[in-house]
Amino acid sequence: MVPIVSEFEGIEICLYFDDHLPPHFHAKYAGQEALVEIENSCVLKGAIPSNKLKLVLAW
């Protein structure tokens, strides 16, 4: 089971507590996924639509 910490606009924000560094969260939307670094809000890997990514970065 994936720990979902927030859900909005069809986006799921997930944290895996034993995941690799740097600290980041997973933003999932419509079968797509982006890993976003917590410290500076940059996308480390993957992609979601830009309009949804803007919402994630504001979160």
mmCIF file of the N, C-alpha and C atoms, coordinates in Angstrom:
data_MODEL
# 
_entry.id   MODEL 
# 
loop_
_atom_site.group_PDB 
_atom_site.id 
_atom_site.type_symbol 
_atom_site.label_atom_id 
_atom_site.label_alt_id 
_atom_site.label_comp_id 
_atom_site.label_asym_id 
_atom_site.label_entity_id 
_atom_site.label_seq_id 
_atom_site.pdbx_PDB_ins_code 
_atom_site.Cartn_x 
_atom_site.Cartn_y 
_atom_site.Cartn_z 
_atom_site.occupancy 
_atom_site.B_iso_or_equiv 
_atom_site.pdbx_formal_charge 
_atom_site.auth_seq_id 
_atom_site.auth_comp_id 
_atom_site.auth_asym_id 
_atom_site.auth_atom_id 
_atom_site.pdbx_PDB_model_num 
ATOM 1   N N  . MET A 1 1  ? 0.841  -1.186 0.000   1.00 0.00 ? 1  MET A N  1 
ATOM 2   C CA . MET A 1 1  ? 0.000  0.000  0.000   1.00 0.00 ? 1  MET A CA 1 
ATOM 3   C C  . MET A 1 1  ? 0.888  1.251  0.000   1.00 0.00 ? 1  MET A C  1 
ATOM 4   N N  . VAL A 1 2  ? 0.572  2.185  -0.849  1.00 0.00 ? 2  VAL A N  1 
ATOM 5   C CA . VAL A 1 2  ? 1.337  3.428  -0.996  1.00 0.00 ? 2  VAL A CA 1 
ATOM 6   C C  . VAL A 1 2  ? 0.768  4.482  -0.043  1.00 0.00 ? 2  VAL A C  1 
ATOM 7   N N  . PRO A 1 3  ? 1.618  5.123  0.755   1.00 0.00 ? 3  PRO A N  1 
ATOM 8   C CA . PRO A 1 3  ? 1.135  6.166  1.659   1.00 0.00 ? 3  PRO A CA 1 
ATOM 9   C C  . PRO A 1 3  ? 0.838  7.466  0.902   1.00 0.00 ? 3  PRO A C  1 
ATOM 10  N N  . ILE A 1 4  ? -0.442 7.743  0.678   1.00 0.00 ? 4  ILE A N  1 
ATOM 11  C CA . ILE A 1 4  ? -0.871 8.967  -0.006  1.00 0.00 ? 4  ILE A CA 1 
ATOM 12  C C  . ILE A 1 4  ? -1.040 10.057 1.053   1.00 0.00 ? 4  ILE A C  1 
ATOM 13  N N  . VAL A 1 5  ? -0.314 11.149 0.906   1.00 0.00 ? 5  VAL A N  1 
ATOM 14  C CA . VAL A 1 5  ? -0.387 12.228 1.895   1.00 0.00 ? 5  VAL A CA 1 
ATOM 15  C C  . VAL A 1 5  ? -1.324 13.354 1.478   1.00 0.00 ? 5  VAL A C  1 
ATOM 16  N N  . SER A 1 6  ? -1.664 13.415 0.180   1.00 0.00 ? 6  SER A N  1 
ATOM 17  C CA . SER A 1 6  ? -2.590 14.437 -0.300  1.00 0.00 ? 6  SER A CA 1 
ATOM 18  C C  . SER A 1 6  ? -3.176 13.995 -1.633  1.00 0.00 ? 6  SER A C  1 
ATOM 19  N N  . GLU A 1 7  ? -4.408 14.433 -1.891  1.00 0.00 ? 7  GLU A N  1 
ATOM 20  C CA . GLU A 1 7  ? -5.078 14.173 -3.166  1.00 0.00 ? 7  GLU A CA 1 
ATOM 21  C C  . GLU A 1 7  ? -5.846 15.423 -3.567  1.00 0.00 ? 7  GLU A C  1 
ATOM 22  N N  . PHE A 1 8  ? -5.650 15.892 -4.796  1.00 0.00 ? 8  PHE A N  1 
ATOM 23  C CA . PHE A 1 8  ? -6.379 17.054 -5.299  1.00 0.00 ? 8  PHE A CA 1 
ATOM 24  C C  . PHE A 1 8  ? -6.321 17.064 -6.818  1.00 0.00 ? 8  PHE A C  1 
ATOM 25  N N  . GLU A 1 9  ? -7.388 17.531 -7.459  1.00 0.00 ? 9  GLU A N  1 
ATOM 26  C CA . GLU A 1 9  ? -7.437 17.667 -8.923  1.00 0.00 ? 9  GLU A CA 1 
ATOM 27  C C  . GLU A 1 9  ? -7.021 16.381 -9.647  1.00 0.00 ? 9  GLU A C  1 
ATOM 28  N N  . GLY A 1 10 ? -7.289 15.219 -9.042  1.00 0.00 ? 10 GLY A N  1 
ATOM 29  C CA . GLY A 1 10 ? -6.904 13.954 -9.648  1.00 0.00 ? 10 GLY A CA 1 
ATOM 30  C C  . GLY A 1 10 ? -5.444 13.577 -9.446  1.00 0.00 ? 10 GLY A C  1 
ATOM 31  N N  . ILE A 1 11 ? -4.720 14.380 -8.671  1.00 0.00 ? 11 ILE A N  1 
ATOM 32  C CA . ILE A 1 11 ? -3.293 14.160 -8.404  1.00 0.00 ? 11 ILE A CA 1 
ATOM 33  C C  . ILE A 1 11 ? -3.149 13.488 -7.041  1.00 0.00 ? 11 ILE A C  1 
ATOM 34  N N  . GLU A 1 12 ? -2.277 12.497 -6.969  1.00 0.00 ? 12 GLU A N  1 
ATOM 35  C CA . GLU A 1 12 ? -1.927 11.875 -5.692  1.00 0.00 ? 12 GLU A CA 1 
ATOM 36  C C  . GLU A 1 12 ? -0.490 12.251 -5.345  1.00 0.00 ? 12 GLU A C  1 
ATOM 37  N N  . ILE A 1 13 ? -0.284 12.700 -4.110  1.00 0.00 ? 13 ILE A N  1 
ATOM 38  C CA . ILE A 1 13 ? 1.053  12.984 -3.599  1.00 0.00 ? 13 ILE A CA 1 
ATOM 39  C C  . ILE A 1 13 ? 1.403  11.862 -2.628  1.00 0.00 ? 13 ILE A C  1 
ATOM 40  N N  . CYS A 1 14 ? 2.488  11.143 -2.919  1.00 0.00 ? 14 CYS A N  1 
ATOM 41  C CA . CYS A 1 14 ? 2.881  9.974  -2.127  1.00 0.00 ? 14 CYS A CA 1 
ATOM 42  C C  . CYS A 1 14 ? 4.298  10.136 -1.593  1.00 0.00 ? 14 CYS A C  1 
ATOM 43  N N  . LEU A 1 15 ? 4.515  9.593  -0.400  1.00 0.00 ? 15 LEU A N  1 
ATOM 44  C CA . LEU A 1 15 ? 5.848  9.552  0.203   1.00 0.00 ? 15 LEU A CA 1 
ATOM 45  C C  . LEU A 1 15 ? 6.196  8.109  0.516   1.00 0.00 ? 15 LEU A C  1 
ATOM 46  N N  . TYR A 1 16 ? 7.372  7.703  0.114   1.00 0.00 ? 16 TYR A N  1 
ATOM 47  C CA . TYR A 1 16 ? 7.906  6.393  0.459   1.00 0.00 ? 16 TYR A CA 1 
ATOM 48  C C  . TYR A 1 16 ? 9.001  6.640  1.486   1.00 0.00 ? 16 TYR A C  1 
ATOM 49  N N  . PHE A 1 17 ? 8.821  6.154  2.693   1.00 0.00 ? 17 PHE A N  1 
ATOM 50  C CA . PHE A 1 17 ? 9.704  6.525  3.792   1.00 0.00 ? 17 PHE A CA 1 
ATOM 51  C C  . PHE A 1 17 ? 11.082 5.876  3.738   1.00 0.00 ? 17 PHE A C  1 
ATOM 52  N N  . ASP A 1 18 ? 11.242 4.779  3.029   1.00 0.00 ? 18 ASP A N  1 
ATOM 53  C CA . ASP A 1 18 ? 12.551 4.132  2.900   1.00 0.00 ? 18 ASP A CA 1 
ATOM 54  C C  . ASP A 1 18 ? 13.118 4.303  1.497   1.00 0.00 ? 18 ASP A C  1 
ATOM 55  N N  . ASP A 1 19 ? 12.761 5.387  0.838   1.00 0.00 ? 19 ASP A N  1 
ATOM 56  C CA . ASP A 1 19 ? 13.172 5.629  -0.544  1.00 0.00 ? 19 ASP A CA 1 
ATOM 57  C C  . ASP A 1 19 ? 14.576 6.237  -0.581  1.00 0.00 ? 19 ASP A C  1 
ATOM 58  N N  . HIS A 1 20 ? 15.116 6.362  -1.768  1.00 0.00 ? 20 HIS A N  1 
ATOM 59  C CA . HIS A 1 20 ? 16.471 6.877  -1.990  1.00 0.00 ? 20 HIS A CA 1 
ATOM 60  C C  . HIS A 1 20 ? 16.537 8.389  -1.775  1.00 0.00 ? 20 HIS A C  1 
ATOM 61  N N  . LEU A 1 21 ? 17.748 8.914  -1.659  1.00 0.00 ? 21 LEU A N  1 
ATOM 62  C CA . LEU A 1 21 ? 17.977 10.358 -1.519  1.00 0.00 ? 21 LEU A CA 1 
ATOM 63  C C  . LEU A 1 21 ? 18.027 11.007 -2.890  1.00 0.00 ? 21 LEU A C  1 
ATOM 64  N N  . PRO A 1 22 ? 17.858 12.293 -3.049  1.00 0.00 ? 22 PRO A N  1 
ATOM 65  C CA . PRO A 1 22 ? 17.514 13.288 -2.045  1.00 0.00 ? 22 PRO A CA 1 
ATOM 66  C C  . PRO A 1 22 ? 16.038 13.160 -1.633  1.00 0.00 ? 22 PRO A C  1 
ATOM 67  N N  . PRO A 1 23 ? 15.655 13.774 -0.496  1.00 0.00 ? 23 PRO A N  1 
ATOM 68  C CA . PRO A 1 23 ? 14.256 13.705 -0.065  1.00 0.00 ? 23 PRO A CA 1 
ATOM 69  C C  . PRO A 1 23 ? 13.327 14.245 -1.154  1.00 0.00 ? 23 PRO A C  1 
ATOM 70  N N  . HIS A 1 24 ? 12.297 13.473 -1.456  1.00 0.00 ? 24 HIS A N  1 
ATOM 71  C CA . HIS A 1 24 ? 11.388 13.835 -2.540  1.00 0.00 ? 24 HIS A CA 1 
ATOM 72  C C  . HIS A 1 24 ? 10.031 13.193 -2.299  1.00 0.00 ? 24 HIS A C  1 
ATOM 73  N N  . PHE A 1 25 ? 9.060  13.600 -3.102  1.00 0.00 ? 25 PHE A N  1 
ATOM 74  C CA . PHE A 1 25 ? 7.755  12.946 -3.089  1.00 0.00 ? 25 PHE A CA 1 
ATOM 75  C C  . PHE A 1 25 ? 7.401  12.567 -4.517  1.00 0.00 ? 25 PHE A C  1 
ATOM 76  N N  . HIS A 1 26 ? 6.417  11.704 -4.651  1.00 0.00 ? 26 HIS A N  1 
ATOM 77  C CA . HIS A 1 26 ? 5.947  11.245 -5.947  1.00 0.00 ? 26 HIS A CA 1 
ATOM 78  C C  . HIS A 1 26 ? 4.605  11.909 -6.222  1.00 0.00 ? 26 HIS A C  1 
ATOM 79  N N  . ALA A 1 27 ? 4.469  12.553 -7.362  1.00 0.00 ? 27 ALA A N  1 
ATOM 80  C CA . ALA A 1 27 ? 3.204  13.131 -7.801  1.00 0.00 ? 27 ALA A CA 1 
ATOM 81  C C  . ALA A 1 27 ? 2.686  12.258 -8.939  1.00 0.00 ? 27 ALA A C  1 
ATOM 82  N N  . LYS A 1 28 ? 1.491  11.682 -8.751  1.00 0.00 ? 28 LYS A N  1 
ATOM 83  C CA . LYS A 1 28 ? 0.927  10.768 -9.742  1.00 0.00 ? 28 LYS A CA 1 
ATOM 84  C C  . LYS A 1 28 ? -0.353 11.355 -10.306 1.00 0.00 ? 28 LYS A C  1 
ATOM 85  N N  . TYR A 1 29 ? -0.469 11.268 -11.637 1.00 0.00 ? 29 TYR A N  1 
ATOM 86  C CA . TYR A 1 29 ? -1.662 11.777 -12.305 1.00 0.00 ? 29 TYR A CA 1 
ATOM 87  C C  . TYR A 1 29 ? -1.894 10.982 -13.584 1.00 0.00 ? 29 TYR A C  1 
ATOM 88  N N  . ALA A 1 30 ? -3.070 10.394 -13.724 1.00 0.00 ? 30 ALA A N  1 
ATOM 89  C CA . ALA A 1 30 ? -3.499 9.709  -14.951 1.00 0.00 ? 30 ALA A CA 1 
ATOM 90  C C  . ALA A 1 30 ? -2.451 8.728  -15.481 1.00 0.00 ? 30 ALA A C  1 
ATOM 91  N N  . GLY A 1 31 ? -1.889 7.922  -14.589 1.00 0.00 ? 31 GLY A N  1 
ATOM 92  C CA . GLY A 1 31 ? -0.911 6.926  -15.009 1.00 0.00 ? 31 GLY A CA 1 
ATOM 93  C C  . GLY A 1 31 ? 0.490  7.454  -15.223 1.00 0.00 ? 31 GLY A C  1 
ATOM 94  N N  . GLN A 1 32 ? 0.698  8.742  -15.010 1.00 0.00 ? 32 GLN A N  1 
ATOM 95  C CA . GLN A 1 32 ? 2.026  9.345  -15.131 1.00 0.00 ? 32 GLN A CA 1 
ATOM 96  C C  . GLN A 1 32 ? 2.547  9.668  -13.735 1.00 0.00 ? 32 GLN A C  1 
ATOM 97  N N  . GLU A 1 33 ? 3.859  9.811  -13.623 1.00 0.00 ? 33 GLU A N  1 
ATOM 98  C CA . GLU A 1 33 ? 4.455  10.061 -12.314 1.00 0.00 ? 33 GLU A CA 1 
ATOM 99  C C  . GLU A 1 33 ? 5.684  10.955 -12.444 1.00 0.00 ? 33 GLU A C  1 
ATOM 100 N N  . ALA A 1 34 ? 5.802  11.892 -11.509 1.00 0.00 ? 34 ALA A N  1 
ATOM 101 C CA . ALA A 1 34 ? 6.986  12.750 -11.427 1.00 0.00 ? 34 ALA A CA 1 
ATOM 102 C C  . ALA A 1 34 ? 7.519  12.685 -10.005 1.00 0.00 ? 34 ALA A C  1 
ATOM 103 N N  . LEU A 1 35 ? 8.835  12.599 -9.871  1.00 0.00 ? 35 LEU A N  1 
ATOM 104 C CA . LEU A 1 35 ? 9.487  12.661 -8.564  1.00 0.00 ? 35 LEU A CA 1 
ATOM 105 C C  . LEU A 1 35 ? 9.962  14.095 -8.373  1.00 0.00 ? 35 LEU A C  1 
ATOM 106 N N  . VAL A 1 36 ? 9.527  14.721 -7.275  1.00 0.00 ? 36 VAL A N  1 
ATOM 107 C CA . VAL A 1 36 ? 9.808  16.136 -7.034  1.00 0.00 ? 36 VAL A CA 1 
ATOM 108 C C  . VAL A 1 36 ? 10.632 16.278 -5.758  1.00 0.00 ? 36 VAL A C  1 
ATOM 109 N N  . GLU A 1 37 ? 11.790 16.908 -5.890  1.00 0.00 ? 37 GLU A N  1 
ATOM 110 C CA . GLU A 1 37 ? 12.659 17.138 -4.735  1.00 0.00 ? 37 GLU A CA 1 
ATOM 111 C C  . GLU A 1 37 ? 11.984 18.120 -3.782  1.00 0.00 ? 37 GLU A C  1 
ATOM 112 N N  . ILE A 1 38 ? 11.997 17.805 -2.502  1.00 0.00 ? 38 ILE A N  1 
ATOM 113 C CA . ILE A 1 38 ? 11.314 18.632 -1.511  1.00 0.00 ? 38 ILE A CA 1 
ATOM 114 C C  . ILE A 1 38 ? 12.026 19.964 -1.302  1.00 0.00 ? 38 ILE A C  1 
ATOM 115 N N  . GLU A 1 39 ? 13.346 19.963 -1.214  1.00 0.00 ? 39 GLU A N  1 
ATOM 116 C CA . GLU A 1 39 ? 14.089 21.180 -0.866  1.00 0.00 ? 39 GLU A CA 1 
ATOM 117 C C  . GLU A 1 39 ? 13.918 22.304 -1.884  1.00 0.00 ? 39 GLU A C  1 
ATOM 118 N N  . ASN A 1 40 ? 13.990 21.987 -3.180  1.00 0.00 ? 40 ASN A N  1 
ATOM 119 C CA . ASN A 1 40 ? 13.941 23.065 -4.179  1.00 0.00 ? 40 ASN A CA 1 
ATOM 120 C C  . ASN A 1 40 ? 12.852 22.890 -5.232  1.00 0.00 ? 40 ASN A C  1 
ATOM 121 N N  . SER A 1 41 ? 11.950 21.952 -5.036  1.00 0.00 ? 41 SER A N  1 
ATOM 122 C CA . SER A 1 41 ? 10.794 21.740 -5.918  1.00 0.00 ? 41 SER A CA 1 
ATOM 123 C C  . SER A 1 41 ? 11.162 21.478 -7.371  1.00 0.00 ? 41 SER A C  1 
ATOM 124 N N  . CYS A 1 42 ? 12.293 20.842 -7.621  1.00 0.00 ? 42 CYS A N  1 
ATOM 125 C CA . CYS A 1 42 ? 12.634 20.506 -9.004  1.00 0.00 ? 42 CYS A CA 1 
ATOM 126 C C  . CYS A 1 42 ? 12.233 19.056 -9.282  1.00 0.00 ? 42 CYS A C  1 
ATOM 127 N N  . VAL A 1 43 ? 11.867 18.800 -10.526 1.00 0.00 ? 43 VAL A N  1 
ATOM 128 C CA . VAL A 1 43 ? 11.494 17.451 -10.940 1.00 0.00 ? 43 VAL A CA 1 
ATOM 129 C C  . VAL A 1 43 ? 12.774 16.648 -11.154 1.00 0.00 ? 43 VAL A C  1 
ATOM 130 N N  . LEU A 1 44 ? 12.899 15.560 -10.413 1.00 0.00 ? 44 LEU A N  1 
ATOM 131 C CA . LEU A 1 44 ? 14.081 14.704 -10.505 1.00 0.00 ? 44 LEU A CA 1 
ATOM 132 C C  . LEU A 1 44 ? 13.957 13.690 -11.629 1.00 0.00 ? 44 LEU A C  1 
ATOM 133 N N  . LYS A 1 45 ? 12.732 13.219 -11.857 1.00 0.00 ? 45 LYS A N  1 
ATOM 134 C CA . LYS A 1 45 ? 12.517 12.148 -12.829 1.00 0.00 ? 45 LYS A CA 1 
ATOM 135 C C  . LYS A 1 45 ? 11.041 12.106 -13.190 1.00 0.00 ? 45 LYS A C  1 
ATOM 136 N N  . GLY A 1 46 ? 10.755 11.724 -14.418 1.00 0.00 ? 46 GLY A N  1 
ATOM 137 C CA . GLY A 1 46 ? 9.376  11.555 -14.843 1.00 0.00 ? 46 GLY A CA 1 
ATOM 138 C C  . GLY A 1 46 ? 8.712  12.862 -15.213 1.00 0.00 ? 46 GLY A C  1 
ATOM 139 N N  . ALA A 1 47 ? 7.400  12.785 -15.447 1.00 0.00 ? 47 ALA A N  1 
ATOM 140 C CA . ALA A 1 47 ? 6.653  13.969 -15.862 1.00 0.00 ? 47 ALA A CA 1 
ATOM 141 C C  . ALA A 1 47 ? 5.164  13.749 -15.655 1.00 0.00 ? 47 ALA A C  1 
ATOM 142 N N  . ILE A 1 48 ? 4.470  14.850 -15.414 1.00 0.00 ? 48 ILE A N  1 
ATOM 143 C CA . ILE A 1 48 ? 3.016  14.904 -15.455 1.00 0.00 ? 48 ILE A CA 1 
ATOM 144 C C  . ILE A 1 48 ? 2.680  16.150 -16.277 1.00 0.00 ? 48 ILE A C  1 
ATOM 145 N N  . PRO A 1 49 ? 1.431  16.302 -16.746 1.00 0.00 ? 49 PRO A N  1 
ATOM 146 C CA . PRO A 1 49 ? 1.095  17.482 -17.552 1.00 0.00 ? 49 PRO A CA 1 
ATOM 147 C C  . PRO A 1 49 ? 1.464  18.787 -16.836 1.00 0.00 ? 49 PRO A C  1 
ATOM 148 N N  . SER A 1 50 ? 1.916  19.762 -17.605 1.00 0.00 ? 50 SER A N  1 
ATOM 149 C CA . SER A 1 50 ? 2.442  21.005 -17.019 1.00 0.00 ? 50 SER A CA 1 
ATOM 150 C C  . SER A 1 50 ? 1.419  21.742 -16.157 1.00 0.00 ? 50 SER A C  1 
ATOM 151 N N  . ASN A 1 51 ? 0.139  21.719 -16.539 1.00 0.00 ? 51 ASN A N  1 
ATOM 152 C CA . ASN A 1 51 ? -0.862 22.405 -15.721 1.00 0.00 ? 51 ASN A CA 1 
ATOM 153 C C  . ASN A 1 51 ? -1.027 21.720 -14.364 1.00 0.00 ? 51 ASN A C  1 
ATOM 154 N N  . LYS A 1 52 ? -0.863 20.405 -14.319 1.00 0.00 ? 52 LYS A N  1 
ATOM 155 C CA . LYS A 1 52 ? -0.940 19.671 -13.050 1.00 0.00 ? 52 LYS A CA 1 
ATOM 156 C C  . LYS A 1 52 ? 0.352  19.846 -12.250 1.00 0.00 ? 52 LYS A C  1 
ATOM 157 N N  . LEU A 1 53 ? 1.480  19.910 -12.934 1.00 0.00 ? 53 LEU A N  1 
ATOM 158 C CA . LEU A 1 53 ? 2.756  20.123 -12.249 1.00 0.00 ? 53 LEU A CA 1 
ATOM 159 C C  . LEU A 1 53 ? 2.762  21.473 -11.533 1.00 0.00 ? 53 LEU A C  1 
ATOM 160 N N  . LYS A 1 54 ? 2.183  22.498 -12.141 1.00 0.00 ? 54 LYS A N  1 
ATOM 161 C CA . LYS A 1 54 ? 2.098  23.813 -11.491 1.00 0.00 ? 54 LYS A CA 1 
ATOM 162 C C  . LYS A 1 54 ? 1.339  23.718 -10.171 1.00 0.00 ? 54 LYS A C  1 
ATOM 163 N N  . LEU A 1 55 ? 0.258  22.934 -10.148 1.00 0.00 ? 55 LEU A N  1 
ATOM 164 C CA . LEU A 1 55 ? -0.504 22.739 -8.915  1.00 0.00 ? 55 LEU A CA 1 
ATOM 165 C C  . LEU A 1 55 ? 0.327  22.011 -7.864  1.00 0.00 ? 55 LEU A C  1 
ATOM 166 N N  . VAL A 1 56 ? 1.065  21.000 -8.305  1.00 0.00 ? 56 VAL A N  1 
ATOM 167 C CA . VAL A 1 56 ? 1.919  20.230 -7.392  1.00 0.00 ? 56 VAL A CA 1 
ATOM 168 C C  . VAL A 1 56 ? 2.985  21.129 -6.787  1.00 0.00 ? 56 VAL A C  1 
ATOM 169 N N  . LEU A 1 57 ? 3.620  21.942 -7.594  1.00 0.00 ? 57 LEU A N  1 
ATOM 170 C CA . LEU A 1 57 ? 4.688  22.808 -7.094  1.00 0.00 ? 57 LEU A CA 1 
ATOM 171 C C  . LEU A 1 57 ? 4.147  23.869 -6.137  1.00 0.00 ? 57 LEU A C  1 
ATOM 172 N N  . ALA A 1 58 ? 2.907  24.297 -6.329  1.00 0.00 ? 58 ALA A N  1 
ATOM 173 C CA . ALA A 1 58 ? 2.280  25.247 -5.410  1.00 0.00 ? 58 ALA A CA 1 
ATOM 174 C C  . ALA A 1 58 ? 1.897  24.572 -4.094  1.00 0.00 ? 58 ALA A C  1 
ATOM 175 N N  . TRP A 1 59 ? 1.678  23.270 -4.144  1.00 0.00 ? 59 TRP A N  1 
ATOM 176 C CA . TRP A 1 59 ? 1.309  22.502 -2.946  1.00 0.00 ? 59 TRP A CA 1 
ATOM 177 C C  . TRP A 1 59 ? 2.447  22.521 -1.969  1.00 0.00 ? 59 TRP A C  1 
# 
